[in-house]
Every structure is written in C-alpha cells, then in structure tokens.
Amino acid sequence: MRMISDPPHVAGARAFITGLASEGRHHFTSQEAQSALGVSPAAAKLALNRLSKQGLVASPARGFYVIVPPEYRRLGCLPADQFIPALMERLGQRYYAGLLSAAQYHGAAHHRPQAFQVALPRSRRPIGCGTVRVQFFARARIADVPMQSRNTPRGTIVVSTVEATAVDLVGYAHRVGGLDQVATLLAELAEQVDPALLATAAATAPVSWAQRLGYVLEVIGAADRIGPLKAYVAKTARDLTPLLPGAPRAAAHRAPDWKLLVNATVEAET
C-alpha cells in the first residue's frame, strides 16, 4: 500500500518490486532498479534503503537485493536457498549447498544448521541478511563433485549428492560439530548411499577423507556400503592417516583396512 509520505522515487521503487514479484522474480540488482526508475545511483540507493527499512527488500550482498514477501518478513530476508542460486549466478561462481544444509535436503533432521552452508571454489566472507546466515567453505575440485538439483519455492538449487555429502561431512568435520556429529548424520543417511557412487565421490577429495569415512561407516554399522570405498582406499592410500588430525596418538590403535590411526572414539547419538 502506497505511503503518502513516500517521495516519487520511493513510490517508483515500490512499483518496480511489485512488477518483478508479479512476474515471479524475487531478486534484482541495484543497477536494474536504477535503470527502471530513471534516477541517479544515489537516488536509487535512497529509495531501496527506504524499502529495506520497511521490510520490503533486503540486501544479502552488495548491489544485490531480494524482495521479501509477507511470509518471510519475520526473517528480514528470503531463506538462503531461495536467493543463493541467483546470487551465485550474478557472481559467476560455481557452487553447491553442502554439509549440514545438504544433509537436510537428504532427510537428516537430527541437527538443524544455524547457517546455510555453501561450497565455493574459494571461500568468501559469511552473509548476514536479517536473521538468515550463510557460511561458505572452499572445496577443491568443485567441478568434479557429484551434485543434483533440488526444488525450492523460488526455483532450484544445486546440492551435493548424498554420497558427496557423506565425503564432505568427514572432510569438514570441524564445520559440522565434530566426528560424533558426523557419525550421527551418516547413520541417518547411510541407507540412501550407493556404494559405487560413494567411491566415485571419494575420488574427488583427499584420500584421507575416504580413509576416515570408511572407518566411521563401519563404526555405525553401515559396512554394507563400504565395499568399493575400501577397494579405492586399498589402491590409493599410501600413508597412515590419523582419524582426528591434531589429536594425541599415544594410545591410538590401527585400523589396517583403512590405513588409519584411530586416535579418537566415535559414537553416533541415538
């Protein structure tokens, strides 16, 4: 509803975002707004700031805006999965939703992430937009990571497959709450894991991740998923690697099938 006190450029900005939303678009750039309004960059910024204060738009990244529909006004932003694809396209960045966020897409509900987790070729600073938080992590060989598309209310988002998610959870255990949390998540996901695809996903990461992953899957009772992964480790692994990097090794024992030095206990929550 138009505010009487709105200057003409603010009223024009309202009309602009209303038109976009009617076309099913919920994101735009500051340059698009400026062009549509026919005003200077400063005037466009003032208009968008006014709409932002009214909770109608939000800016997760510089020069990039989202339209906030009424159902998300309490968040002060769109949910991350509804704007990350458009933002990554604007930035020209290959990406995928990973770790705890991917685990949620695959049905793991044990732990709700406080931030949406996104893999990039190189990490970048986290995003804060209203109460929405996005964390980024750098994933080497990101183009080789198995991915799939998932639907969102605003389109689709790219997510690591369940097998690639399992690999990443072990590789970035410090980002998801530690090995016990990894074991808990893997226990929820294991039934979906295809053993052959797991070995393929493991080949996109350091072999030490595969060594740790195989051991954790054995611990949680998912030994029926590890055959091709074990063959991959036997062929590829050259060095004995610790289960928990940086932890003491004095009381560790060996898991020879995985060429692993077990220097930590792993227990999934029930």
N, C-alpha and C positions, 0 to 999 in steps of 0.2 A: 504494500500500500504506500503510495507516494506521501512523503513527509512535506508539509507546507514549507518548512524551513530549508529544504534542500535547494542548493544552488542548481542552475540548469545543468552543469556538467555532472553533478551527482545524480540528478534525475535521469540524465542520459546514460550514466553507468548502470543504473538500475534497469533501464530498458534493455541495455546491452546484455546483461547477465540473464534477464528474463527470456530474451530471444534465444540465447545459447541453450538454456535449460529446456526450452520448448523443442529444440532440435536434438535433445538427448546428449548435449555436451555439458560437462561439468568441470572443465578446466580451460584456461586461456592464458596468454602471456600479456605482460604489460604493454608490449608493442601492439598487440591486437586491439587492446582496449583503447590505446591512444589513437590508433587509426580509425576505429569505429566512432570515436567521439569527436574526432577532428580538432583536438586540443593539443597543447604543448605537453611534453613529458611530465613537467611539474604539475600541471592541472590534472592530468590523468592519475598521477600518483595521489594527489589530494582526494580525488573522487574515490579511488579504491580504498584509501585509508578510512574514509568515512563509512564505506560499506563494510569494511573489516570491523570497525568499532561497533557496527550494528549487527554483527554476527552473520552477515550475508555471504561474505567471501573470506578466504584465509590464504595465506601465502606460505607453503611449505619450503619454498626455495626462492632465491632472488629472481624476480621477474616472472615467476610462475604462480598462478593463482588457481584456487579451486572454488567452485560455488558450493556453499554449504546448505543443503536442503533442511527443512524444519526437523526431520527426524534425527539429524546429527548436530543440531545446534548445541546440545549439551557437551559434545566433544570439542566444539570450536573448530572443527575441520572435518573433511571426509576421512573415513577409515583409510589406513595406509594402503591396503590392497586395491583401493579404488582410485588412487592417484599415482602410485609408483610406476605403473606401466607408461602413463602419459609423460611423467617427468623423465623417465629413462629414455624415452623416445626423443624428447626435446634435447636431452644432453648427449644423445648419440651413444649411449652406454649399453653394452650387453649386461644382462643381469639375470638373477633368479631369486625368488623368495626361498630362503633356506632355513636350516637349523630348526629351532622351535616353531617358527612360523610354518615351515614346510611340514613338520611333523603334525601340526594341527590339521592341515589340509588332508593328510593321510589318515586322520582319525585318532591320533594320540591326544587324549584330553587330560592327561594326568597333570600337566603343568602349563598354565596359561602364561605366555610370554608377556613381560611388561613392555617390550618394544618389538616392533615388527622387524625381522632380521632379513637383510638383503645382501646377496653376494654380488661383488663387482670385480672387474679385473684389478682395480686398485681401490683401496679403501678411501672413504671420504668422511667428513665430519657428520655426526648424527644430526637428524632432523627433529625439531620440535615444532608441532603445529597444533595449537590448542592443547588438549591433553594427549594427543597422538604422538608417539615416539617411534622413530625409525633408526635402527642401528645398521651400519654397513660393515662387511668384512671382506677382505681381499681373498679371492680364490684364484690360484694359479690354474692355467689351462681351462679357464671357464668355458671356452667354446666347446670343449670335449665332454663337459659334464652332462649326463643324461637329464633331460628336462621334459616337462609336459605342460600343457595349458590347463588352467582351471577357470571356471566362470566366476565372475563377481557381479554384483548389481550394476556395475558400470562398464562391463566388458569382460576381458580375460586378463589373467596374469600368468607369467611363466614361473613354474615351481620345479624344484629338483624332484626327480622321481623318488619313490620310496627307497630304492637301493642307493641312489646318490645321497639321499638324506641320511641314511644309516652311516655311510662313509664319512660324511661331513660332521655328524654328531660326535664321532670318535675323534676326528682330527681337530675339532674345535671344542673339545670337552670343557675347556675353561670358559667358553662363552655360553654354556647351557647349564652350568651348575655342578660340573664335575662328573666323574665316571659313574657314580651311583645313579645320578640322574640320567646319564646316557643309557645305563642298563635298564632303567625303568621305562624309558621311551622305546628302546629296542624290543623290550618284552611286549609292548603294545603293538609294535609294527611288524614283528617277525613273521607272522602268518602271511602277510602280503608280499614278502620278499621272494623274488625269483632268484634261486641260487646262481644261475648262469649270468643273469643281469647284474647281480651283486659283484661278481668277479670283474665284469666289464666296467662297472662304476669305479671299483677299487683301482683299476689301472689308470685312472685319471688323477690319482693322488699319490703322495709318497707311499712307498711300500710299508713303511712303519705303521701307517694308518690301518692297512689291511691286517697286519700282524695283531694289532690291538683289537680290531673289530672282530676277528675270528675268535680270539680268546673270550671276549665279552659275550659273544653269541653262545659259545659253549657254556659259559657260566650260567646264563639264563635259561638253558635247556633248549636252545634252538639249533642243536647240532645237525638237524636235517637240512639246514640252509647253508652249510659251510663247505660242502664238497669241492666245488670249483674254486672257491676262495682259498681253500687250503692248498690246492694244486698250484694256484697262482703264487702264493707265498713260497711254497717249496721251490718253485722255479726261479723266483725273482729276488727273494730276500737274501742278502749276503751277510748282514751284521745282526748280532744280538741286540735287540732294542728294548728299553725299559717300558713297562706298561704305563707308568706315571713318570714322565720326564721331570727331572729335578728332585725327585723323592729319594731318600736314602736307599741304598742297595744292600746293606749289610745282611739283612735277614731274608733277602729275596730268594726265590727258587725259580727254576727254569720250566718253561712250557715248550718242550722241544719241537712240537708240531708247528709252532708259530714263531720259533726262534725268538722267544720273548722272555725277558727277565721280569718275573712277576714280583714287583716291589710295592704292591698295594693290594688291598682287598676290594672286591667289587660286589655290591649287593643291591639288587633291584628292590625298590619299595613295593610293598604289597597293599 
